[in-house]
């Protein structure tokens, strides 16, 4: 073994002792058995790296509550899902210097949020788009609550949840999560959402400014526009829809949602996470 190789092995051993797990400290973790070898007789690096896709990070402290975009994820009033949304017009396999994808999909697809211009045309014309939304509202302490599973979110349901004054961000987990509606290709009008009186009760009796829910619309299908109007008329409540709330305990977390800065757009896909 050469002195260089010996030094290389000692450095790798030192790194292993100071790190509890390579998969929790690297940006692109490798599955055990496919990572760089400590055998100095072999070349370093992964010959056949395997990516890991995770829902939980940081030893159980960070939860990804955004849905992955797939061709089979539900799209509003569609039986066929969103279909193809990603193309690779420039491919290294076809001689391009780099791979460059193109994407096309509705702004209210998957985990996304609504700006006031979504249902109020004068706000749309005035420029109240997703770039004008308050990032302070979208980031901070949040309460995850379980909603009674047998009904939409009415004034009665809101009152029964007994959400304390001062709580500004609430994620409502409903029967939608139990039914895994966001994993079904066909749009389902029977999803759980807010009825108009539930939205009115929230606006009048709470300090909530971020309303999150686990399907494509905060508003129940039968009260679609009336509920949206109640929420968005004041321009101080942000609606985050299509959240992935499986296997997370109810309670207080720190929520972080970051939409794209789409000038002129009334909605945007967003990456949302919860941190214990």
Long-range contacts (C-beta under 8 A, 24 or more apart in sequence): 1-40, 5-40, 6-40, 8-40, 9-38, 9-40, 12-36, 12-38, 13-38, 23-52, 24-57, 24-58, 24-59, 55-244, 55-247, 58-275, 60-276, 61-275, 61-276, 62-273, 62-274, 62-275, 62-276, 63-248, 63-253, 63-273, 63-274, 63-275, 64-244, 64-271, 64-272, 64-273, 65-111, 65-171, 65-243, 65-244, 65-245, 65-248, 65-272, 65-273, 65-274, 66-110, 66-111, 66-243, 66-244, 66-270, 66-271, 66-272, 66-273, 67-110, 67-111, 67-182, 67-242, 67-244, 68-110, 69-105, 69-109, 69-110, 69-269, 72-185, 73-109, 73-110, 73-182, 73-183, 73-185, 74-181, 74-182, 74-184, 74-185, 74-186, 74-187, 74-188, 74-216, 75-106, 75-109, 75-187, 76-106, 76-108, 76-187, 76-216, 76-217, 77-187, 78-186, 78-187, 79-185, 79-186, 79-187, 80-185, 80-186, 81-185, 81-186, 82-106, 82-109, 82-110, 85-109, 105-269, 106-267, 107-262, 107-265, 107-266, 107-267, 107-268, 107-269, 108-216, 108-241, 108-267, 109-242, 109-269, 110-242, 110-269, 111-240, 111-241, 111-242, 111-243, 111-244, 111-269, 111-270, 111-271, 111-272, 112-240, 112-241, 112-242, 112-259, 112-267, 112-268, 112-269, 112-270, 113-138, 113-238, 113-239, 113-240, 113-241, 113-257, 113-259, 113-267, 113-268, 113-270, 114-218, 114-228, 114-232, 114-238, 114-239, 114-241, 114-266, 114-267, 115-265, 115-266, 115-267, 115-268, 116-232, 116-233, 116-235, 116-266, 117-266, 118-228, 118-232, 118-266, 118-267, 119-225, 119-228, 119-229, 119-232, 120-229, 120-232, 120-233, 123-232, 123-235, 124-266, 127-264, 128-235, 129-262, 129-263, 129-264, 129-265, 129-266, 130-259, 130-260, 130-261, 130-262, 130-265, 130-266, 130-267, 130-268, 131-261, 131-262, 131-263, 131-265, 133-238, 133-259, 134-238, 135-258, 137-168, 137-169, 137-209, 137-210, 137-238, 138-210, 138-238, 138-240, 138-255, 138-256, 138-257, 138-258, 138-259, 138-270, 139-254, 139-255, 139-256, 139-257, 139-258, 140-168, 140-169, 140-254, 140-255, 141-167, 141-168, 141-169, 141-252, 141-253, 141-254, 141-255, 142-169, 142-170, 142-171, 142-210, 142-212, 142-252, 142-253, 142-254, 142-255, 142-274, 143-167, 143-169, 143-170, 143-171, 143-251, 143-252, 144-170, 144-171, 144-173, 144-245, 144-248, 144-249, 144-250, 144-251, 144-252, 144-253, 144-274, 145-170, 145-171, 145-172, 145-173, 145-250, 146-173, 146-250, 147-172, 147-173, 147-174, 147-175, 147-192, 149-174, 149-175, 149-178, 150-175, 151-192, 152-192, 152-193, 152-194, 152-195, 152-198, 152-220, 152-222, 152-223, 153-192, 153-193, 153-194, 153-195, 153-198, 153-220, 154-195, 154-197, 154-198, 154-201, 155-195, 155-197, 155-198, 155-200, 155-201, 157-198, 158-198, 158-201, 158-202, 158-205, 158-206, 159-201, 159-205, 163-206, 163-208, 165-206, 165-207, 166-207, 167-206, 167-207, 167-208, 168-207, 168-208, 168-209, 168-210, 169-208, 169-209, 169-210, 169-212, 169-255, 170-206, 170-208, 170-210, 170-211, 170-212, 171-212, 171-213, 171-240, 171-243, 171-245, 171-255, 171-274, 172-211, 172-212, 172-213, 172-214, 173-214, 173-245, 173-248, 173-250, 174-213, 174-214, 174-215, 176-213, 176-214, 176-215, 177-214, 177-245, 177-246, 180-246, 181-214, 181-215, 182-214, 182-215, 182-216, 182-242, 182-244, 187-216, 189-221, 190-221, 191-215, 191-216, 191-217, 191-220, 191-221, 192-220, 193-217, 193-218, 193-219, 193-220, 193-221, 193-223, 193-227, 194-218, 194-219, 194-220, 194-223, 194-227, 194-231, 195-220, 195-222, 195-223, 195-227, 196-223, 196-226, 196-227, 196-230, 198-227, 199-226, 199-227, 199-230, 199-231, 200-230, 202-231, 203-230, 203-231, 203-234, 203-237, 208-237, 209-236, 209-237, 209-238, 210-237, 210-238, 210-240, 210-255, 210-257, 211-237, 211-238, 211-239, 211-240, 212-239, 212-240, 212-241, 212-243, 212-255, 212-272, 213-239, 213-240, 213-241, 213-243, 214-242, 214-243, 214-244, 214-245, 215-241, 215-242, 216-241, 216-242, 217-241, 240-270, 240-272, 243-272, 248-274
